[in-house]
């Protein structure tokens, strides 16, 4: 198989001043991409600002022979996201690849102790930041009929015992990925949006304590996630709207499916019937993976013309 190259391509990687983001940016640059290294420079809780993180990562890429520029704008506002994209456009004229990596964990308490500010911080960076950046590159990618977006979600989406804002924000990233991919599929555009749930040692894994953090850095280094991001960012990316876990030298598909379930022929059914059919509804044998919300709704017997409600986003 020939080497996957990015010669001539322009990439933006957010949160690329260290850890996972820097690994993504470095690999793309090593394979020929011009990379805008974005990082606000705050800590993993979203506090502070320091341009030196982005500048240091940029120097490392340049020292290794790559092309990179640094950017310190925040993804958490529409203005900041637009400034990031405009920076890349002024330097190189277009954006081919966007990796939405920036994220924070501002809260770790239980639901009753969480503040409005903690909720809003996590949603602003991981969820709103992904939205703002996707929107800022969207028209250019659609007009040129080419683009690759890799959104960074998290395994926390499966559920955590605390830190509700972070998994909620990462779940929103997964939903955006599916929705945007459905739009490009409907429009027949060569713009592909996929997502990954990285498993790696990072600044955020410091929350687990020094022993676990050390093991994570040893067994799940950030560089082991980067090949999957690069594959999804390449022009030959084989999928659209998919999610993968990636870490430790491998990756797996993550999907949301619908069981065969129970669908009553008589609409006048009861809570007792629902309870009686519970085991059947929970049986995962013969599951179905919907292409979209209308596809899932069409599994129910009805006369509603679900196919008429195809996604269409300009």
Residue pairs with C-beta under 8 A, 6 or more apart in sequence:
3 31
4 31
4 230
4 231
4 234
4 236
5 31
5 32
6 28
6 31
6 32
6 33
6 97
6 230
6 233
6 234
7 31
7 32
7 33
8 32
9 28
9 32
9 33
9 34
9 96
9 97
10 33
10 34
10 35
10 36
10 88
10 92
10 93
10 94
10 95
10 96
10 97
11 25
11 28
11 33
11 34
11 35
11 36
11 95
11 96
11 97
11 98
11 99
11 233
12 35
12 36
12 38
12 84
12 85
12 88
12 95
12 97
12 98
12 99
12 133
12 137
13 21
13 24
13 25
13 28
13 35
13 36
13 37
13 38
13 99
13 101
14 21
14 38
14 39
14 75
14 84
14 99
14 100
14 101
14 102
14 129
14 133
15 21
15 38
15 39
15 75
15 101
15 102
15 103
16 22
16 24
16 25
16 35
16 37
16 38
16 39
16 54
16 57
16 99
16 101
17 37
17 39
17 41
17 53
17 54
17 56
17 57
18 39
18 53
18 57
18 203
19 200
19 201
19 202
19 203
19 222
20 101
20 152
20 198
20 200
20 202
20 222
20 225
20 226
21 39
21 57
21 99
21 101
21 102
22 37
22 57
22 60
22 222
23 222
23 223
23 225
23 226
24 99
24 101
24 150
24 225
24 226
24 229
24 230
25 35
25 37
25 57
25 61
25 68
25 99
26 57
26 60
26 61
26 64
26 66
26 226
27 223
27 226
27 227
27 229
27 230
28 35
28 97
28 99
28 230
28 233
29 35
29 61
29 64
29 66
29 67
29 68
30 64
30 65
30 66
31 230
33 66
33 67
33 96
33 97
34 67
34 68
34 69
34 91
34 92
35 61
35 66
35 67
35 68
35 69
36 68
36 69
36 70
36 71
36 84
36 87
36 88
36 91
37 54
37 57
37 58
37 61
37 68
37 69
37 70
37 71
38 54
38 70
38 71
38 72
38 73
38 75
38 84
38 102
39 53
39 54
39 57
39 70
39 71
39 72
39 102
40 49
40 72
40 73
40 74
40 75
40 102
41 48
41 49
41 50
41 51
41 52
41 53
41 54
41 72
42 48
42 49
42 50
42 104
43 203
44 104
44 105
44 202
44 203
44 204
44 206
44 207
45 104
45 105
45 106
46 76
46 104
46 106
46 121
46 122
46 125
49 72
49 74
51 70
51 72
54 70
54 71
54 72
55 70
57 68
57 70
58 68
58 69
58 70
61 67
61 68
62 68
69 87
69 91
71 83
71 84
71 87
71 88
73 80
73 81
73 83
73 84
73 87
74 80
75 81
75 84
75 100
75 102
75 125
75 129
75 130
75 132
75 133
76 121
76 124
76 125
76 128
76 129
77 124
77 132
78 132
78 135
80 132
81 129
81 132
81 133
81 135
81 136
82 132
82 136
84 133
84 136
85 95
85 133
85 136
85 137
88 94
88 95
89 95
89 140
94 140
94 144
95 137
95 140
95 141
95 147
96 141
96 146
96 147
96 148
97 147
97 148
97 149
97 150
97 233
98 133
98 134
98 137
98 147
98 148
98 149
98 150
99 149
99 150
99 152
99 229
99 233
100 129
100 130
100 133
100 134
100 149
100 150
100 151
100 152
100 173
101 152
102 125
102 126
102 129
103 125
103 126
103 129
103 152
103 154
103 166
103 169
103 170
103 204
104 121
104 122
104 125
104 126
104 166
105 122
105 163
105 166
105 204
105 207
106 117
106 118
106 121
106 122
106 165
106 166
107 114
107 115
107 118
107 119
107 121
107 122
107 163
107 164
107 165
107 166
108 162
108 163
108 207
109 118
109 162
109 163
110 162
111 164
114 164
114 165
118 165
119 164
119 165
121 165
122 165
122 166
122 168
122 169
123 165
123 168
123 169
123 172
125 169
126 166
126 169
126 170
126 172
126 173
127 168
127 169
127 170
127 172
127 173
127 176
130 151
130 172
130 173
130 176
131 176
134 149
134 151
134 176
134 180
134 193
137 147
137 149
140 147
141 147
141 149
141 189
141 191
142 187
142 189
142 191
142 314
145 189
145 190
145 191
146 190
146 191
146 235
147 190
147 191
147 192
148 191
148 192
148 193
148 232
148 233
148 234
148 235
148 237
149 180
149 191
149 192
149 193
149 194
150 193
150 194
150 195
150 196
150 229
150 232
150 233
151 173
151 174
151 176
151 177
151 193
151 194
151 195
151 196
152 173
152 195
152 196
152 198
153 170
153 171
153 173
153 174
153 177
153 195
153 196
153 197
153 243
154 166
154 167
154 170
154 197
154 198
155 197
155 199
155 245
156 163
156 166
156 167
156 170
157 167
157 170
157 171
157 174
157 197
158 167
159 167
160 166
160 167
170 197
173 195
174 195
174 243
177 193
177 194
177 195
177 241
177 243
178 241
178 292
179 311
179 313
180 193
180 241
180 313
181 192
181 193
181 194
181 240
181 241
181 242
182 241
182 291
182 292
182 311
183 311
183 312
183 313
184 191
184 192
184 193
184 240
185 240
185 241
186 310
186 311
186 312
186 313
187 312
187 313
187 314
192 232
192 237
192 239
192 240
193 240
193 241
194 232
194 237
194 239
194 240
194 241
194 242
194 243
194 244
195 242
195 243
195 244
196 225
196 228
196 229
196 232
196 243
196 244
196 245
196 246
196 251
197 243
197 244
197 245
197 246
197 254
198 222
198 225
198 245
198 246
198 247
199 220
199 225
199 245
199 246
199 247
199 248
200 216
200 220
200 221
200 222
200 224
200 225
200 247
201 213
201 214
201 215
201 216
201 217
201 218
201 220
201 221
201 222
202 216
202 222
205 212
205 213
205 216
205 217
206 213
208 216
219 248
220 247
220 248
224 246
224 247
224 248
224 249
225 246
225 247
228 244
228 246
228 251
229 246
231 237
232 239
232 244
242 253
242 255
243 253
243 254
243 255
244 251
244 252
244 253
244 254
245 251
245 252
245 254
255 289
256 289
256 290
257 284
257 287
257 288
257 289
257 290
258 287
258 288
258 289
258 290
258 296
258 299
259 281
259 282
259 283
259 284
259 286
259 287
259 288
260 280
260 283
260 285
260 286
260 287
260 288
261 280
261 281
261 299
262 277
262 280
262 281
263 299
263 300
263 301
264 273
265 301
288 299
290 296
290 299
292 311
294 306
294 307
294 309
294 310
294 311
295 306
297 304
297 306
298 306
298 307
